[in-house]
Every structure is written in structure tokens, then in C-alpha cells.
């Protein structure tokens, strides 16, 4: 593991193992809110990219598959975003139930993304590699966030806590800002396929503060 990854894992451990649970929840939920806000347009951009390439490097059947998966993942992420907002305002008694719902929404996104790539039959190697890399990045971030949830739950069993700590140490989640930078670099990386490179060049996402998103009625992400 790189030094940066170790440091991030240690930060999570320190936050969730030595601070009181309320403080841990506050730290986690604030970052989770920003991560989900970045994941939503990231998924939407993937669908837009594939739609742009339909009839060139992507078949109609593959477009339909990705559109369906994107709609499902987007809906589950929107639900997660709503639940995170509810968690922030909830009292201590309601939070464990909301965490369970957040976990269920995360699991649904993981299932959708896991099932996506095997269902595709893209023949163009560059396009296949691009979509595989982007989906892999989305899935890795969702999986990393999922591993943190048990650390926030004060009622989690010792066994669950141990497994969660191991997973976070193995694959610490990118911060929202790091995810956006990594996603943009992956999405816009040159492939040598002129059509694909032109289409993906405009698929960057942007991370805006909570106030900016509110002031723009949700338009800014």
C-alpha cells in the first residue's frame, strides 16, 4: 500500500476507534455526502458517453444495458443521498436504522455495477477499456465507502468492526476531491481512438460546495 493510502486508513481508524461515535459519524457523513454528490454525475456521464458512441463503437443493445444500469445506479445513489441528509438531522435512536438503509442502497449500487461489465459485448478495444476503467473506479469508490459504514454504527459487532477495519486499511476510500480528480483523469485519458477521445473530453465532473449546490437548485455537482 502506498504511503498516502496508509495515512488515509489510519485517519479512518483514529476517527472511528478513538473518538466518540458521534464525532465519527459527523466526520464520515460529511465526506460521504460529497462523495455521493460526485458519484451521481459520474454515473450519468458514463451513460452520456456511451449514448454518444452508439452506432459507432457501441451497439444499441449495449447502450440499452448501460442506460438501464445507469438509471438504476443513479436512483440508488439519489436514495443514498437522501438518506445521508436524513441521517444528519436524525436523533441517536433513528440513526442505526438509517445506516441500515444506507448500507442497502450502497449494496444495490454495488450489485448493479458488478453485473454491468459482464453483460456488455463491446468489440472496440479502446472503448471497452475506457468503460471498464470508469466502471471499475465507480465500483471501487462505492465499495470503499461501504466498508466505512460499520465503523460508524455503534451497534456493530466486534467481528464486523474488525472486518471493516481490515477492508478500510486495504482499500481506503478516496476523498470526494480525490475521486473527482481521478475520475476526470481516467475519463479524459487519450486512447488513440479519435471518436472516443473527442466524446470523453467533455465528460469531466466538478465538485462544488454544499451551498453552491443548494443555491443552484441542485444543478451544480
N, C-alpha and C positions, 0 to 999 in steps of 0.2 A: 504494500500500500504506500502511496506517495505521502510525503510529509504533510501536505495540505489535507489529505483525507484523514490521516491520523488525528490531526488537530481538530477537525470538524467532529469526528467521532467522540473525541474527548470532551468537546464542548457540550455535546448532547448528553453524555454520561454525567458530566458535572451538573448540568442544568436539572436533569431528571433524577439523579441519585443523591445529590447532596442538598439541593434546595427544597423548600416545601412544595407540595404538589400544586398549589395554586399558582405559584410563580412559574413552575414548569409549564403548566397549562397555558398561561398567558404568553410565554415565550414561544411555545410551539404553535399556538393557534394564530398568532400574528403572522408568522412566517408561512404557515400553511395557507392562509388566506391569499397571500401574494403569489404563492406557487400555483394554486388553483386558478387564479386570475390570469396567469401566464399560460397554463395548460389549455385553457378553453380556446383562445385564438390560435394556439399552436396546432390543435387538432383540426380546427376549421381551415387553417391554411393548407394542411395536408390534403384535405378534400378538394379545396380550390385548385391546388397544383395538379392533382390527378384529373380533375374535370378539364383543365386547360390542355392536358395531353391526350385526352380521349380522341380516338380515331387516328392518333399518330403512334405513340408508344404504349398506349393503354386501350384495352378493349372495352366495349360497352358493358360486358359482364363484370369486369374488374372494377370499372367505375361505380357500378351499382353496389358491388360488395363494399367498397371503401366508403361510399356515401352512407350506406346503411350502418356500417360500423362507426363512422364519424358522428352520425346523428345520435346513436346510442351512447357512445362515449361522451359526447357533448352534453346530453341530457343528464347523465350520471354525474358529470363534473359540475353542472349547474346545480344539481341537487346537493352535492357536497358543499358547494359554495354557500348555499342557503343554510345548510346545517351548521357550517362553521360560524356563520353570522348568529344563528340561534344559540350556539354554544357560548359565544362571547357574552350574551345577555342573560344566560340561564343561571339559576342558583345551583348550589352544590348538589342538591338532590337530583336535579334533572340532567346534570352533565354526563353521568355514566351512560344513560340511555341514549343521549345524543351521540356520544362517542361510538356506541354500537352501530348506530345508523350511519355514521361517517365511515366506519370500517366496512359496512355493507356496500356503500356507494363506491368506495375505493376498490373493493373486491370485484364489483361489477365492471369497472373500467379495466382492471387487470385482465379479466376474462375476455372482454371484447378485443383488447389489443393483442392478447396471446393468440386468439383464434383468427386474427386478420391475415397475417402473412401466409400461413399455410393454405388459405383459401384463394390466394391470388395466383394468376398464371401469366405474369408479365414476361414477355420474351426479350425485350431490350435490356441488356445487362446493366447499362448505366442507370436507367430508370428503376430497375429492380433494386440496385444497390442503394440508390438515393432513398427510396421509400423504406427499405429495410433499416437503414441507418436512422431515419427520422422516427419510425415506429419504435425502434429499439431504445432510442433516447427517451421518448414519451413513457414507455413501459418502465424503464429503469427508474425514472423520477417518481412515478406513481408507486412502484414497489418500495422505494426508499422511504417515502412519506408513510406508507402503510406500516413500516417497521417501527416507526416512532410512536404510533397511537397507543400501543400497550404501555409505553413509558409514561404517558400522561394519565393513564387510568389507575387511580389509587387502589381499585379493587382487583387489579390484575394479579394472577397467581405468581408466586416466585418463579415457577417454571416458565411462564410466559414472559416475565421480565428478563430472565436470563437469555432466552431465545432472541428477544427483541434487542437486547444489548449487543449480542453477537452479530446480529444482522446489520445493525447500525454501524458497528465497528468495521464490518466487512464492506458495506456499501453505504457510506454516509450520503444523505441527500444533498444535492446541490441547493444553494440558496436560490430564491427566485431570480435574483440578478444573474447569478452564475448560470442558471438554466437558460435564461433568455440569451445570454452571450453564446453558450454552447449550441443552442438550437439554431440561432441565426448563422453561426459558422458552418454547421452541418447542412442546413437547408440551402445556403448560397454557395457552397463549395463547388468549384468548377469540375465538370465531369468529362468535358470534351465533346459532349452531345449539345450542339448549338441550341436546339429547340428546348431541351430540358434546362439548360443553363439560363436561357432567356426567361423562361417561365418561373424558375425558382428564385431569380434575382430580386423579385419584388415581394417575396414571401417572408420578410422579416417580421418579427413581433416586437412589441415595445412594452416595457414595464413602467407603469405610471403609479403615482401615489394614490392612496385611498381617496383623498379629497378630490384629486383630478378626475378619477373615475366617477365619483358622485356628481361632480359639477357638470360632467359631460353626459349625464344620464346613462352611464354605462358604456358610452361609445368608445372611450379610451380604455385600453387594457394595459 
